Amino acid sequence: MVDSHCPYCALQCAMSLELEGERVEVTARDFPTNRGGMCRKGWTSAEVLRAPDRLTTPLVRGADGELHPTGWDEVLDLLAGRLAARTDEPFAGFEPHDLRTIGTWLEHAETRWPQRRSRRAEYHPHGRRIDLRATLRSSRRTGWDPVRLMRTRPCRRPRRIVVLCDVSGSMQPYTTIYLHLMRAAALRGTAGRPEVFAFATSLTRLTSVLDHRSAETALARANERVVDRFGGTRIGRCLGDLLVSHWGSSLRGAVVVIASDGWDSDDPELLRRSMIRLRRRAWKIVWLNPRLAAVDYRPAAGGMAVALDYVDLFLPAHTIAEIHVLLAAVTALAS
């Protein structure tokens, strides 16, 4: 028997689940919200496990166009093979379902994240400072003789990541994959309290909508909230709005990732002033420009030429291979 809670509403009524043969039986538990009772939804919550249309094995579409059941190992090998074959293909040629697969991979990608020293202290046998209160408290066990010195060292906390994605018309082929990258950042608990923003002619905060458990729902809500996508670009103005807003404090000591091709309709001097302020506040600035992959690329756009002086990492991130390079670069920052 396993103790659990009803998933249908915020009351979280307590229940117990017991496997009897191939059936899961539900019984109510005593809990402040339900006091041993449940509604009809709670009592019948296990019925979905016996639904005739419930999928219990993955399905793969065959050459005949029909879906056929297969094993999980075969599906994982198939997905890995598809991605490996398209490692160097630009994201602009990917289908939406392929981008969702890459987004799922980004959400679970293992990365050693940069850390910062906190003002708080933690106990450590090789710490440099001696905690007198903890040492005296420990000496009660040894007749008040401080046999064991309790040492502390500063805590290490993961640095916050702040992602800003250009959703203007020139970035349209790469907007979806960068939204998946933003969602992966929003869901990554190892990156402190991440913040994600989209910008074109105005700045839009997407942190609260991209952390939805469904990638399709999260991206749909993000597209609804961003009202100026696929239009012009005002990078300097949007960065300035972020710096003076309530969320400007989130940039302090953070790893700031800007995904943009650098085409800006504002005066380059405005972007320069914003980048100077951002450089003083952020720990590292990473700029992702898919046009960097071109062999004859030159930062001819006024905005990009100005911003390069204040960027720590300048990467294309337009293919799966380049995403690997991005993750490796973030890991190198942590060392």
WOJO-V968187 format. One record per backbone hydrogen bond with DSSP energy under -1.0 kcal/mol. NH is the residue of the N-H (numbers start at 1). CO is the residue of the C=O. If there is no record, write none. Layout:
BEGIN
nh: {NH:NH}
co: {CO:CO}
END
This chain:
BEGIN
nh: {2:4:6:15:16:17:18:20:23:25:27:29:35:36:37:43:44:45:47:49:50:51:54:60:62:65:68:70:75:76:77:78:79:80:81:82:83:84:85:87:89:91:93:94:99:100:101:102:103:104:105:106:107:108:116:118:122:124:127:129:131:135:136:137:138:139:141:142:144:145:147:152:153:155:157:159:161:162:163:164:165:166:167:169:172:174:178:179:180:181:182:183:184:185:186:187:191:195:197:198:199:200:204:206:210:218:219:220:221:222:223:224:225:226:230:234:238:239:240:241:242:243:244:248:250:251:252:253:254:255:256:257:258:259:260:265:270:271:272:273:274:275:276:277:278:279:280:281:282:283:284:286:287:288:289:292:293:294:297:300:305:306:307:308:310:311:312:313:315:321:323:324:325:326:327:328:329:330:331:332:333:334}
co: {17:15:13:4:27:2:25:23:20:18:16:14:31:29:34:39:40:42:44:46:47:48:51:68:66:62:60:58:71:72:73:74:75:76:77:78:79:80:81:84:86:318:90:91:95:96:97:98:99:100:101:102:103:104:157:155:153:151:124:152:150:131:132:133:134:135:138:139:139:142:145:129:122:120:116:114:191:255:195:257:197:259:199:231:169:171:174:175:176:177:178:179:180:181:182:183:188:161:163:204:165:202:198:196:206:214:215:216:217:218:219:220:221:222:167:200:234:235:236:237:238:239:240:245:247:248:249:281:251:160:284:162:286:164:288:233:267:267:268:269:270:271:272:273:274:275:276:277:278:254:254:256:313:258:315:289:290:291:294:298:301:302:303:304:307:308:285:285:287:87:319:320:321:322:323:324:325:326:327:328:329:330}
END
